[in-house]
Amino acid sequence: MRFEPHAWSGNLVVLDYDGVLTSRTDGGFWQLDPEKYSMSEKMFARLVDFLGRTDSKVVISSNWRKFDDGGFWIHRSGRYYNPLPGLRMRLGAHLFGDLGRDRHVPKVEALRRYVEKNGPRNFVVFDDDPGEGFQDSEFRDKFVMTDNSLGLTESDCAKAELILAGGA
């Protein structure tokens, strides 16, 4: 989806899934089983509240965006559940799109391309993986690293609000 300044003048939240809307203690992202693998209702509610308070919409950055939208990703070890179709549906009007589907582009590069092409006014990145490289990129001042054992916390949201307000 192309960002059009006249179509949305609010903030964007660049959102990972695992370790943000799931956690080791509430959602179990390490269990790739459709019966057990789901987002935390508490973290989803926290995200929606944050989106409302900050006049923000979501651009999904999760690597799950690269896989089959039918809901499953076929892997050598079995059939894994892809949570993003359900997340997209639940986000509804809060969803603004994805970073892109190219499987060979790292998240930082995908965000770089997205920003270059679409020029969002203001955004924040929620991700739990330091290996994605946000903290070592030009996006380090827009990055809030969540703890994958906790997922999205009120403290993470407070940091993100400061970023969106220009105070961090």
C-alpha positions as CSV (number, residue, x, y, z in Angstrom):
1,M,0.0,0.0,0.0
2,R,1.4,3.4,-0.9
3,F,1.4,6.0,1.8
4,E,-0.4,9.2,0.5
5,P,0.1,12.2,2.8
6,H,-3.4,13.5,2.0
7,A,-4.9,10.0,2.9
8,W,-3.2,9.7,6.3
9,S,-1.6,12.5,8.2
10,G,-1.2,10.6,11.5
11,N,1.6,8.5,12.8
12,L,2.7,5.1,11.7
13,V,3.7,2.1,13.9
14,V,6.1,-0.3,12.2
15,L,5.1,-3.5,14.0
16,D,6.7,-6.9,14.4
17,Y,4.6,-9.8,15.7
18,D,6.7,-12.3,17.6
19,G,7.9,-10.8,20.9
20,V,5.7,-7.8,20.6
21,L,2.2,-9.2,20.4
22,T,3.3,-12.5,21.8
23,S,5.7,-13.3,24.7
24,R,7.3,-16.3,26.4
25,T,4.9,-15.8,29.3
26,D,1.7,-14.8,27.5
27,G,1.3,-16.3,24.0
28,G,4.2,-18.6,23.6
29,F,5.7,-17.5,20.3
30,W,8.2,-20.5,20.4
31,Q,5.3,-22.9,19.9
32,L,4.5,-22.8,16.1
33,D,1.3,-24.8,16.6
34,P,-2.0,-23.3,15.4
35,E,-3.7,-24.5,18.6
36,K,-1.2,-22.8,20.9
37,Y,0.3,-19.9,18.8
38,S,-1.7,-16.7,19.1
39,M,-1.3,-13.1,20.0
40,S,-1.8,-12.0,23.5
41,E,-5.2,-10.3,24.0
42,K,-3.6,-8.1,26.6
43,M,-0.9,-6.9,24.3
44,F,-3.3,-6.5,21.4
45,A,-5.5,-4.3,23.6
46,R,-2.5,-2.3,24.7
47,L,-1.5,-1.8,21.0
48,V,-5.0,-0.6,20.0
49,D,-5.1,1.7,23.0
50,F,-1.7,3.1,22.0
51,L,-2.8,3.6,18.4
52,G,-5.8,5.5,19.5
53,R,-3.9,7.8,21.9
54,T,-1.2,8.6,19.3
55,D,-3.4,8.8,16.2
56,S,-1.4,6.0,14.6
57,K,-1.9,3.2,12.1
58,V,0.1,0.0,11.7
59,V,2.5,-1.0,9.0
60,I,3.4,-4.7,9.5
61,S,7.2,-5.4,9.5
62,S,7.0,-9.0,10.9
63,N,8.9,-11.5,8.7
64,W,5.6,-13.5,8.6
65,R,4.5,-10.9,6.0
66,K,6.7,-12.6,3.5
67,F,4.8,-15.9,3.5
68,D,1.5,-17.3,2.2
69,D,-1.5,-15.1,3.0
70,G,-3.6,-18.2,3.1
71,G,-2.7,-18.5,6.8
72,F,0.0,-21.2,6.7
73,W,3.7,-21.4,5.9
74,I,4.9,-24.8,4.7
75,H,8.3,-25.5,6.3
76,R,10.5,-28.6,6.1
77,S,9.5,-29.5,9.7
78,G,5.7,-29.2,9.1
79,R,2.9,-26.8,8.6
80,Y,3.4,-23.6,10.6
81,Y,0.6,-21.2,11.4
82,N,1.0,-17.7,10.0
83,P,-0.7,-15.3,12.4
84,L,-0.8,-12.2,10.2
85,P,-4.0,-12.8,8.2
86,G,-5.8,-12.9,11.6
87,L,-3.9,-9.8,12.8
88,R,-4.7,-7.9,9.6
89,M,-8.4,-8.7,10.0
90,R,-8.5,-7.7,13.7
91,L,-6.6,-4.5,13.1
92,G,-9.2,-3.4,10.6
93,A,-9.1,0.4,10.1
94,H,-5.9,0.5,12.2
95,L,-4.0,-1.3,9.4
96,F,-2.1,0.8,6.9
97,G,-0.2,-2.0,5.1
98,D,3.0,-4.1,5.1
99,L,6.6,-3.2,4.5
100,G,6.6,-5.6,1.5
101,R,6.7,-9.3,0.6
102,D,10.3,-9.7,-0.7
103,R,11.7,-12.7,1.2
104,H,15.3,-11.7,0.5
105,V,15.2,-8.1,1.9
106,P,16.0,-7.7,5.6
107,K,13.6,-5.6,7.7
108,V,15.9,-2.6,7.9
109,E,16.3,-2.4,4.1
110,A,12.5,-3.0,3.7
111,L,11.8,0.0,6.0
112,R,14.4,2.1,4.2
113,R,12.7,1.4,0.9
114,Y,9.3,2.1,2.4
115,V,10.3,5.4,3.9
116,E,12.1,6.5,0.7
117,K,9.0,5.6,-1.4
118,N,6.2,6.7,0.9
119,G,7.8,9.4,3.1
120,P,5.7,8.9,6.3
121,R,5.5,12.0,8.5
122,N,6.4,10.3,11.7
123,F,6.7,6.6,12.8
124,V,8.0,4.3,15.5
125,V,9.3,0.7,15.2
126,F,8.4,-2.0,17.7
127,D,10.6,-5.1,17.4
128,D,12.1,-7.6,19.8
129,D,15.0,-8.8,17.7
130,P,18.4,-6.9,18.0
131,G,19.5,-9.0,15.0
132,E,17.2,-7.0,12.7
133,G,19.6,-4.1,13.1
134,F,17.3,-1.2,13.8
135,Q,19.4,0.0,16.7
136,D,22.5,0.2,14.4
137,S,20.6,2.0,11.6
138,E,19.4,5.4,10.7
139,F,16.2,4.3,12.5
140,R,17.7,3.9,15.9
141,D,15.9,7.0,17.2
142,K,12.6,5.5,16.0
143,F,13.2,2.1,17.5
144,V,11.7,0.6,20.7
145,M,13.0,-2.9,21.4
146,T,10.6,-5.0,23.3
147,D,11.6,-7.9,25.6
148,N,10.4,-11.1,24.0
149,S,9.7,-12.6,27.4
150,L,7.3,-9.7,28.2
151,G,6.0,-8.5,24.8
152,L,4.6,-5.0,24.4
153,T,4.6,-3.2,27.8
154,E,3.2,0.1,29.0
155,S,6.9,1.2,29.3
156,D,7.5,0.4,25.6
157,C,4.4,2.4,24.7
158,A,5.5,5.4,26.8
159,K,8.9,5.3,25.0
160,A,7.2,5.2,21.7
161,E,4.9,8.1,22.6
162,L,8.0,10.2,23.3
163,I,9.4,9.3,19.9
164,L,6.2,10.2,18.1
165,A,6.0,13.5,20.1
166,G,9.6,14.3,19.1
167,G,10.9,14.0,22.6
168,A,13.3,11.1,22.2
